[in-house]
Amino acid sequence: MTIGVVGGAGAGSGFRLERLEDAMRRRLGRECLYVPSCRLGLYLALRRWCRPGGRVLMSPVNDDVIFFVVLAAGLRPVQAPLNPYDGTMDVAAVAPEVWRGLAGVLTANLYGNPDPAPRLRAECDRWGIPLIEDAAHAIGSEVDGRPVGSFGTAAAFSLSKHVGAKAGGVLAFDDEPGLREELVRARDALLEPARAWNELAYGVRPFAEAAVRRLGLRRAAWATLRMLGMSERDGIRMPLRAPELAEATASEPGLAAHHSWVRVDMHDYRLAPGRLRTRRITRRFGRLDAVLAAHRAGTALLLDTAWAAPRTAAEPLQPLFRVPLLVDDRDAAVAALARHGIVTGYLYDPPLDDYAGPEFTDLSARPAPARHFARHALPVDPLRAAEAIAALRRAGIGPAAALPAGHPDTVPKGGGGG
């Protein structure tokens, strides 16, 4: 069934997006709906399935934009304990009193490392709450032979990551009578109409980025990205602006009050797709399997280094979007990669509870593992694995020490994965 693929999309664009939705249905075995971005898909899911004013368990090592999406949905973030080796949720460390107060769980599947979805789904079913999967980094990852995005009440994917389309997303959910129509109406009510300027900016961005990279004009590259509304950060985290955020969270739930936070790095996150955007998204999606194979090969190289967290032979090799190497001096490692033209993005330090504080989130009961992971994780693009390994070795970058054995927050390897 195809109903109103995207409000305002032309006939040709609509046909292409229908084919994309069909392809995702085949991958996941569930209904799929195109959305302009993963963040908008998550917002729709949180508003649809989590009770208003409730608390949502999420990873403290995650993009701050997602934190603001949770707030925009009228929900209170609760920071989960993590495994310090891969940044996945440590389900066993979530106390019963925390579970009792939750309205839902939002996974991160950080860098493509899957959160323990079967255990999370079992706990969510036990407490009668929804599991929402943020699969932005994990379009090709699997758990127990099933794709990430097939476990939750709903799951949101990004087509900006592995697909590399710089736009677009998919919301996946179980097919229920009338549900698709309901979500189409909710999505279309939030869309902004495509304009010629938006399509022009989207069309020229890859060429502008390639030109400044080729000329070695890093400052010009950042200026170009900022001009296009794709980069607004001076540091890793965006400015919190606590007084303004307090005013926004005290208002009625919705994107309007939180728009200046939710739009960061992607001003077109709720833009209806034009013809150029739709064509590029679907063309790049058609290459996904080849891209996943390349990511899997690069991941294998990076996981076979001294900086990689220990793993068992039984663990499947995922096509990670970024491979989090654990290094002793992350800033020195970032600088070493930059000298070889390798830009490090997707850093999430400090953890969200340290970033936002108790005014805006329930703090993790075990913050040390998340702090350890956030401070030492170096997300490396697996497509540049060989270059990155050589650069880090030349710079003498050492592996991070584990949390001290006697630390009360030490988690054995595998403690969160179960």
PyMOL commands that set and color helices and strands:
alter all, ss='L'
color gray80, all
select helices_A, chain A and resi 11-28+38-49+64-72+91-93+96-100+110-112+117-127+179-190+196-214+218-227+242-250+255-262+275-285+288-303+330-338+352-356+368-376+382-394
alter helices_A, ss='H'
color red, helices_A
select strands_A, chain A and resi 31-35+55-58+76-79+102-107+131-134+142-143+146-147+154-158+169-173+323-326+377-380
alter strands_A, ss='S'
color yellow, strands_A
deselect
rebuild
show_as cartoon
